[in-house]
């Protein structure tokens, strides 16, 4: 073996120190990569955390945001829509005033009739017979009156004869007195006969009146809304509690509307005041009415004023019994300001509102409330138009807190 052959394998073998160096370099590289990754993930989080803390500090330093609204003065006149009930201007129930049988009728429900128009006729044979008897009795009593007057004439003549005989001494005083008494009786019989004639005439007039009730006529123009009896039915006079009405008549060319006005506006309702009426089913078609009268006093149970409105109804567009809407325009005696109901704070005995001053600091103020409309409420004292109030101030907004006002969104 030569020297070259002995040295070649030794030169090709690696040295032990170089392998350890490479291993150490790999470990260092991995450590650097891990540190870089850790720094890349931690630094953004630290930066974001610092930004959040800075924003929280800025937010804490800013005043709280509060929704606000401006107090506005109400209009000098107020429109109020109230429910009403339609009624006929006049209505009556027609009952029989004479006893008999319904002969026929000429008007039924829905028919429009004129004043004096014949509606029905009642057959009254008993009343007719009584009338004939009364007339015959009158003739008889007239004859009795003639006889009584003749007897009176004879008695007076007898008195004259007995008086002359008595004065001549040819007749006694008793005979003369008897003649005078007989003449007085005859005169009384004449007066009784005349009174009997007057009784007969009154009875005839009564029966003729009952006979005139055979024909039922309409007392005014209107519409028949009920008919309860058919021909041949027995009808009895003067028994409205046990007898059904024959007809029910309503006048509808003018409709009465009864409205109950609340106490707030009761003193502003006057006769002659114009109103607007419409049906809830057709609000586009309106009718003009006029306040005819009021009850003059409020119902103590409801604190409302009964008001009667007259509405011309020539085309019968409104019907009795309808539920109607009535719009009044009232002149206000007090001019309150209006704010949202959510701005009122009830913490003690009196209501308060959180009013913002010029520096947007909250100042609680006691107010007097008027009418509550649900979403808004009237303030009659303690608040001026144009002042800004906090809506939903809450319990965590003490007096003197400076806030950032946010206008209430318009709905």
C-alpha positions as CSV (number, residue, x, y, z in Angstrom):
1,X,0.0,0.0,0.0
2,X,1.4,3.4,-1.0
3,X,1.4,6.6,0.9
4,X,-1.3,8.2,-1.3
5,X,-3.6,5.3,-0.7
6,X,-3.2,5.7,3.0
7,X,-4.0,9.5,3.1
8,X,-7.1,9.7,0.8
9,X,-9.7,8.2,3.2
10,X,-8.6,10.3,6.0
11,X,-9.0,13.5,4.0
12,X,-12.6,12.5,2.9
13,X,-14.0,12.0,6.4
14,X,-15.9,15.1,8.0
15,X,-14.5,16.8,11.0
16,X,-16.5,16.6,14.2
17,X,-16.6,20.4,15.0
18,X,-18.3,21.5,11.8
19,X,-21.4,19.3,12.5
20,X,-22.0,20.8,15.9
21,X,-21.8,24.3,14.3
22,X,-24.5,23.6,11.8
23,X,-26.8,22.2,14.5
24,X,-26.3,25.3,16.6
25,X,-27.0,27.5,13.7
26,X,-30.3,25.7,13.0
27,X,-31.4,26.0,16.6
28,X,-30.6,29.7,16.6
29,X,-32.6,30.1,13.3
30,X,-35.6,28.4,14.8
31,X,-35.4,30.6,17.9
32,X,-35.2,33.7,15.8
33,X,-38.2,32.6,13.7
34,X,-40.2,31.8,16.9
35,X,-39.4,35.2,18.4
36,X,-40.3,36.9,15.1
37,X,-43.7,35.2,15.0
38,X,-44.4,36.0,18.6
39,X,-43.5,39.7,18.0
40,X,-45.7,39.7,14.9
41,X,-48.7,38.5,16.8
42,X,-48.2,40.4,20.0
43,X,-47.4,43.9,18.7
44,X,-50.8,44.4,16.8
45,X,-52.7,43.3,19.8
46,X,-50.8,45.7,22.0
47,X,-51.4,48.4,19.5
48,X,-55.2,47.6,19.3
49,X,-55.4,47.5,23.1
50,X,-53.8,50.9,23.4
51,X,-56.2,52.3,20.8
52,X,-59.2,50.8,22.6
53,X,-58.0,52.3,25.9
54,X,-57.5,55.7,24.3
55,X,-61.0,55.6,22.8
56,X,-62.6,54.5,26.1
57,X,-60.8,57.4,27.8
58,X,-62.1,59.9,25.2
59,X,-65.6,58.5,25.5
60,X,-65.5,58.7,29.2
61,X,-64.4,62.3,29.0
62,X,-67.3,63.2,26.6
63,X,-70.7,64.2,28.0
64,X,-73.5,61.6,27.8
65,X,-75.7,61.7,24.7
66,X,-79.4,62.5,25.5
67,X,-82.4,62.6,23.1
68,X,-84.0,66.0,23.4
69,X,-87.2,67.8,22.1
70,X,-88.3,71.4,21.9
71,X,-91.4,72.6,23.7
72,X,-93.8,74.1,21.1
73,X,-96.8,76.4,21.6
74,X,-100.1,74.9,20.6
75,X,-102.3,76.6,18.1
76,X,-104.9,79.2,19.3
77,X,-107.7,76.9,18.1
78,X,-108.0,73.2,18.7
79,X,-109.7,70.6,16.5
80,X,-111.3,67.7,18.4
81,X,-113.0,64.7,16.7
82,X,-115.6,63.2,19.0
83,X,-118.0,60.2,18.4
84,X,-121.7,60.9,17.9
85,X,-125.0,59.1,17.4
86,X,-127.4,60.0,14.6
87,X,-131.0,60.4,15.6
88,X,-134.1,61.6,13.7
89,X,-135.1,65.2,14.1
90,X,-138.6,64.0,15.2
91,X,-140.0,60.6,15.8
92,X,-143.3,59.2,17.1
93,X,-145.0,56.0,17.7
94,X,-148.6,55.9,16.2
95,X,-151.1,54.1,18.4
96,X,-154.8,53.6,17.9
97,X,-157.1,56.1,19.6
98,X,-160.3,54.1,19.0
99,X,-161.1,50.4,19.4
100,X,-161.9,48.3,16.4
101,X,-160.4,46.2,13.7
102,X,-157.7,47.4,11.3
103,X,-159.5,47.7,7.9
104,X,-156.4,48.3,5.7
105,X,-153.1,50.2,5.6
106,X,-151.6,52.2,2.8
107,X,-148.0,52.7,4.1
108,X,-145.4,50.2,4.9
109,X,-141.8,50.3,6.3
110,X,-139.5,52.4,4.2
111,X,-142.3,54.5,2.6
112,X,-141.9,58.2,2.7
113,X,-145.1,60.0,3.6
114,X,-146.3,63.6,3.8
115,X,-148.0,65.4,6.6
116,X,-151.7,64.6,6.6
117,X,-151.3,61.5,4.3
118,X,-153.7,58.6,5.1
119,X,-151.8,55.7,6.6
120,X,-154.5,53.2,7.6
121,X,-158.2,52.9,8.5
122,X,-159.9,51.2,11.5
123,X,-163.4,49.7,11.3
124,X,-165.3,50.7,14.5
125,X,-168.9,49.4,14.3
126,X,-169.5,49.8,18.0
127,X,-168.5,53.4,18.0
128,X,-170.7,54.0,15.0
129,X,-173.7,52.5,16.8
130,X,-173.0,54.5,19.9
131,X,-172.9,57.7,17.8
132,X,-176.3,56.9,16.3
133,X,-177.7,56.2,19.7
134,X,-176.3,59.5,21.0
135,X,-177.8,61.4,18.2
136,X,-181.2,59.8,18.8
137,X,-180.9,60.6,22.5
138,X,-180.3,64.2,21.6
139,X,-183.5,64.4,19.5
140,X,-185.4,62.9,22.4
141,X,-184.0,65.3,24.9
142,X,-184.8,68.2,22.7
143,X,-188.4,67.1,22.7
144,X,-188.2,66.9,26.5
145,X,-186.9,70.4,26.6
146,X,-189.9,71.6,24.6
147,X,-192.3,69.9,27.0
148,X,-190.5,71.3,30.0
149,X,-190.8,74.8,28.6
150,X,-194.5,74.3,28.0
151,X,-195.0,73.1,31.6
152,X,-193.0,76.1,32.8
153,X,-195.3,78.5,30.9
154,X,-198.4,76.8,32.3
155,X,-197.0,77.0,35.8
156,X,-196.2,80.7,35.5
157,X,-199.6,81.4,34.2
158,X,-201.1,79.5,37.2
159,X,-199.0,81.6,39.6
160,X,-200.5,84.8,38.0
161,X,-204.1,83.5,38.5
162,X,-203.5,82.4,42.0
163,X,-201.9,85.7,42.8
164,X,-204.9,87.7,41.6
165,X,-207.3,85.5,43.5
166,X,-205.2,85.7,46.6
167,X,-205.1,89.5,46.5
168,X,-208.9,89.6,45.9
169,X,-209.4,87.4,48.9
170,X,-210.9,84.6,46.9
171,X,-207.9,82.2,47.4
172,X,-205.9,81.2,50.4
173,X,-202.3,81.8,51.0
174,X,-201.4,78.1,50.9
175,X,-202.9,77.7,47.4
176,X,-200.9,80.6,46.1
177,X,-197.6,79.3,47.6
178,X,-198.2,75.9,46.1
179,X,-198.6,77.5,42.6
180,X,-195.3,79.5,43.1
181,X,-193.5,76.3,44.1
182,X,-194.8,74.4,41.1
183,X,-193.7,77.2,38.8
184,X,-190.2,76.9,40.4
185,X,-190.1,73.2,39.7
186,X,-191.1,73.8,36.1
187,X,-188.4,76.3,35.6
188,X,-185.8,73.9,37.1
189,X,-187.0,71.1,34.8
190,X,-186.3,73.5,31.8
191,X,-182.7,74.1,33.1
192,X,-182.2,70.4,33.6
193,X,-183.4,69.6,30.1
194,X,-181.1,72.3,28.6
195,X,-178.1,70.8,30.6
196,X,-179.0,67.3,29.3
197,X,-178.9,68.6,25.8
198,X,-175.4,69.9,26.4
199,X,-174.3,66.6,27.8
200,X,-175.8,64.9,24.7
201,X,-174.0,67.3,22.4
202,X,-170.7,66.6,24.2
203,X,-171.2,62.9,24.0
204,X,-171.8,63.2,20.3
205,X,-168.7,65.3,19.9
206,X,-166.7,62.6,21.8
207,X,-168.0,59.8,19.6
208,X,-167.5,61.8,16.4
209,X,-163.9,62.4,17.6
210,X,-163.4,58.7,18.2
211,X,-165.0,58.1,14.8
212,X,-162.5,60.5,13.2
213,X,-159.7,58.3,14.7
214,X,-160.7,55.6,12.3
215,X,-158.4,57.2,9.8
216,X,-154.8,57.4,10.8
217,X,-152.8,60.2,9.1
218,X,-149.1,61.2,9.3
219,X,-148.5,64.2,11.6
220,X,-145.4,65.3,9.7
221,X,-143.2,64.4,6.7
222,X,-141.1,61.4,7.3
223,X,-140.3,57.7,6.7
224,X,-142.2,54.8,8.1
225,X,-139.7,52.6,10.0
226,X,-142.0,50.1,11.6
227,X,-145.5,48.6,10.9
228,X,-146.7,46.0,13.5
229,X,-150.3,45.2,12.6
230,X,-152.0,43.5,9.7
231,X,-155.6,44.0,8.4
232,X,-158.2,42.3,10.5
233,X,-156.3,42.6,13.7
234,X,-158.1,43.9,16.8
235,X,-156.7,47.2,18.0
236,X,-157.6,48.8,21.3
237,X,-157.5,52.5,22.2
238,X,-155.4,54.0,25.0
239,X,-153.5,50.9,26.0
240,X,-149.9,51.7,24.9
241,X,-148.3,49.4,27.5
242,X,-150.1,46.3,26.2
243,X,-150.7,47.2,22.5
244,X,-148.0,47.4,19.9
245,X,-147.6,50.6,18.0
246,X,-149.3,50.6,14.6
247,X,-146.6,52.6,12.9
248,X,-143.3,54.3,13.8
249,X,-142.6,57.5,11.9
250,X,-139.3,59.4,11.7
251,X,-138.3,62.7,10.2
252,X,-134.9,62.4,8.6
253,X,-134.5,65.4,6.3
254,X,-132.5,66.8,9.3
255,X,-130.5,64.5,11.5
256,X,-129.8,65.2,15.1
257,X,-126.4,64.1,16.3
258,X,-125.8,63.7,20.1
259,X,-122.2,64.3,21.1
260,X,-120.7,64.2,24.6
261,X,-118.1,66.9,24.8
262,X,-115.4,66.5,27.5
263,X,-115.0,69.0,30.3
264,X,-111.9,70.5,28.7
265,X,-113.9,72.0,25.9
266,X,-117.4,72.2,27.5
267,X,-117.3,75.9,28.1
268,X,-116.4,76.8,24.5
269,X,-119.4,75.0,22.9
270,X,-122.0,77.5,21.8
271,X,-125.3,77.3,19.9
272,X,-124.8,78.2,16.2
273,X,-121.2,76.8,16.2
274,X,-120.3,75.1,12.9
275,X,-119.1,71.5,13.0
276,X,-118.1,68.8,10.4
277,X,-119.7,65.4,10.4
278,X,-118.8,62.2,8.5
279,X,-119.1,58.5,8.6
280,X,-116.1,56.5,9.7
281,X,-116.6,54.2,6.7
282,X,-116.4,57.1,4.3
283,X,-114.3,59.9,5.8
284,X,-114.0,61.7,2.4
285,X,-117.7,62.7,2.3
286,X,-118.3,65.3,5.0
287,X,-121.5,67.1,6.1
288,X,-121.7,70.6,7.6
289,X,-123.8,70.8,10.8
290,X,-124.6,73.4,13.5
291,X,-124.8,73.1,17.2
292,X,-128.5,73.5,18.1
293,X,-128.3,73.4,21.9
294,X,-126.5,71.9,24.8
295,X,-127.7,70.3,28.1
296,X,-126.2,73.3,30.0
297,X,-124.7,71.1,32.7
298,X,-122.2,68.3,32.7
299,X,-123.0,64.7,33.5
300,X,-121.4,64.2,36.9
301,X,-120.6,60.6,36.1
302,X,-118.7,61.2,32.8
303,X,-117.9,64.9,33.2
304,X,-119.2,65.5,29.6
305,X,-121.6,68.0,28.1
306,X,-124.5,66.6,26.0
307,X,-124.5,68.6,22.8
308,X,-127.1,68.4,20.0
309,X,-126.0,69.0,16.4
310,X,-128.4,69.4,13.5
311,X,-127.2,68.2,10.1
312,X,-129.2,68.8,6.9
313,X,-129.9,65.5,5.2
314,X,-131.9,66.1,2.1
315,X,-130.6,63.1,0.2
316,X,-130.9,60.7,3.1
317,X,-127.2,60.0,3.1
318,X,-127.2,59.8,6.9
319,X,-129.5,57.4,8.7
320,X,-130.8,57.4,12.3
321,X,-128.8,55.1,14.5
322,X,-125.5,55.6,12.6
323,X,-122.2,56.0,14.5
324,X,-120.8,59.3,13.3
325,X,-117.6,61.4,13.7
326,X,-118.0,65.0,14.7
327,X,-115.2,67.5,14.4
328,X,-115.3,70.6,16.6
329,X,-113.0,73.6,16.3
330,X,-112.6,75.1,19.8
331,X,-111.0,78.4,20.7
332,X,-108.5,77.9,23.5
333,X,-108.8,79.9,26.7
334,X,-105.3,78.7,27.8
335,X,-102.4,78.3,25.4
336,X,-100.2,75.5,26.8
337,X,-96.9,74.1,25.3
338,X,-96.6,70.6,24.1
339,X,-93.8,68.2,24.8
340,X,-93.4,64.4,24.5
341,X,-95.0,62.4,27.3
342,X,-91.7,60.6,27.8
343,X,-90.0,63.8,28.9
344,X,-92.2,64.0,32.0
345,X,-90.5,62.6,35.1
346,X,-92.7,61.5,38.0
347,X,-90.5,61.0,41.0
348,X,-92.3,62.8,43.8
349,X,-95.6,64.5,44.3
350,X,-95.3,66.9,41.4
351,X,-94.2,66.1,37.8
352,X,-90.9,67.5,36.6
353,X,-89.0,67.9,33.3
354,X,-85.3,67.9,32.6
355,X,-84.7,71.3,30.9
356,X,-81.3,72.0,29.2
357,X,-79.8,75.4,29.8
358,X,-77.5,77.3,27.5
359,X,-74.5,75.1,28.5
360,X,-76.5,71.9,27.9
361,X,-76.7,71.3,31.6
362,X,-79.7,69.5,32.9
363,X,-82.0,71.5,35.3
364,X,-85.1,69.7,36.7
365,X,-88.1,72.0,36.8
366,X,-91.6,71.4,38.3
367,X,-94.4,71.8,35.8
368,X,-98.2,71.6,35.7
369,X,-99.7,69.2,33.1
370,X,-102.8,69.7,31.0
371,X,-104.4,67.3,28.6
372,X,-102.6,64.0,27.9
373,X,-102.7,62.9,24.2
374,X,-100.7,59.7,24.7
375,X,-97.5,60.5,22.8
376,X,-97.6,64.1,23.8
377,X,-98.8,66.1,26.8
378,X,-99.7,69.8,27.3
379,X,-97.8,71.8,29.9
380,X,-99.9,74.7,31.3
381,X,-97.3,76.2,33.6
382,X,-93.5,75.9,34.4
383,X,-92.2,75.6,30.8
384,X,-91.8,78.2,28.0
385,X,-92.0,77.7,24.3
386,X,-88.6,77.0,22.6
387,X,-87.0,75.4,25.7
388,X,-85.3,72.1,25.2
389,X,-86.2,69.1,27.4
390,X,-84.6,65.7,27.7
391,X,-86.6,62.7,26.6
392,X,-86.3,59.6,28.8
393,X,-83.8,61.3,31.2
394,X,-83.8,58.3,33.5
395,X,-82.6,58.1,37.1
396,X,-78.9,58.2,36.2
397,X,-79.0,61.8,35.0
398,X,-78.7,64.0,38.0
399,X,-79.3,67.7,38.1
400,X,-76.5,69.8,36.7
401,X,-75.1,67.0,34.3
402,X,-73.8,68.4,31.1
403,X,-75.1,66.3,28.1
404,X,-74.8,66.2,24.4
405,X,-78.3,66.8,22.9
406,X,-79.5,64.6,20.2
407,X,-82.7,65.8,18.4
408,X,-85.6,63.4,18.6
409,X,-86.2,61.7,15.2
410,X,-89.3,62.8,13.4
411,X,-91.9,60.0,13.0
